[in-house]
């Protein structure tokens, strides 16, 4: 017999709660977001450097990882790209007016 069959329903619930509490505490420490909580799984999101991600995964591994997805480094500009304003202004200047007689009825 394994340990799961020896536990009473109330002790299983306490164990589940303590696991959830430990996972949420780890999430807070690493700055992760708990996205979803279900009766048998938790979905967390973490954006960090690869070494920090590795440490987080190593710490939550004993709880059982069903699936993990990692993406690579991404760079997004904080300011608009140079020349973008002029292109938008050209599009809004009214050169591309639509002739109403060319539209379908209705």
Secondary structure, DSSP 8 states (H G I E B T S, - for coil): --HHHHS-HHHHHHHHHHHHHHHHHHHHHHT-EEEEE-SS-EEEE----HHHHHHHHHHHGGG--S-----------SS--TTHHHHHHHHTSSTT---GGGS---
